[in-house]
């Protein structure tokens, strides 16, 4: 019985459920933009978009654990945020179980695609599913060819909210693109931070992420420059009138996190691959991106309330954001007590 419990615990570890909390933000943002441009929130399509994002995300974790096993075994510098779940490395679950589960979840994603009402939504959803699978799976293995960081940004800060808004409106408004572009830059460099911690073991097994290809110092330069470009682009879009100033105000409130991240990186906290020094940095990088997308959603909902007043859709999305804030705060509290 204890062996079965251990295997079940390992199976759940493979899912890396703590990362799924983020998904409610881009999906909620896509839905909020739909309401902002004049559409009533369709609850059914919103739920479908959210479930699709969760299924694809969990599928990616099980798929990655299988195809990244060699790299994870070589990684002795892992943190709670990098280096995989360690369930396969520790022998808690057989690798084939991880791959089989990934295929089951892929099939679930296909079923959800078929339930989408338009070819535009299905096309975006199919692109999401394909990129998520081939992030580490052959023959593309995008994260082994310097394309993993961009792929993650394209999915998390592009395709997921795009699917959500297309299900509501049938199109992708320019407003959503103006919000997503700066966050996608930050997501790309956030993934560079994650891969910076894994660069030594990745190099051993031929996994050519951007930090492996350009080295620590240049990677830090790119990550820091990405912070400046992202917030500069955000401000430019607001000045041009492509972005409501309230949304800009909420999003730029996250600048102190960006500055702190840059300071830690330039101080060399990721240079020696010391898990004790790396863990706060990768934690900061991940939560920075979560908070700026959450800020975008909060700003969008506030702008709608100021302009049009409360609606059932806005109130529901506000409740979702509130629930996220509670869970996120609990996660921060747990992290601070460890």
ABEGO torsion letter per residue (X at the ends): XAAAAAAAAAAAAAAGAAAAAAAAAAAAAAAAAAAAAGBBBBAAAAAAAAAAAAAAAAAAAAAAAAAAAAAAAABAABBAABGEAGAAAAGABBAAAAAAAAAAAAAAAAAAAAABABAAAAAAAAAAAAAAAAAABOAAGAAAAGAAAAAAAAAAAAAAAAAAAAAAAGBBBAAAAAAAAAAAAAAAAAAAAAAAAAAAAAAAAGBBBAAAAAEAAAAAAAAAAAAAAAAAAAAAAAAAGABBAAAAAAAAAAAAAAAAAAAAAAAGAAAAGBAAAAAAAAAAAAAAAAAAAAAAAAAAAAAAAAAAEBBAAAAAAAAAAAAAAAAAAAAAAAAAAX
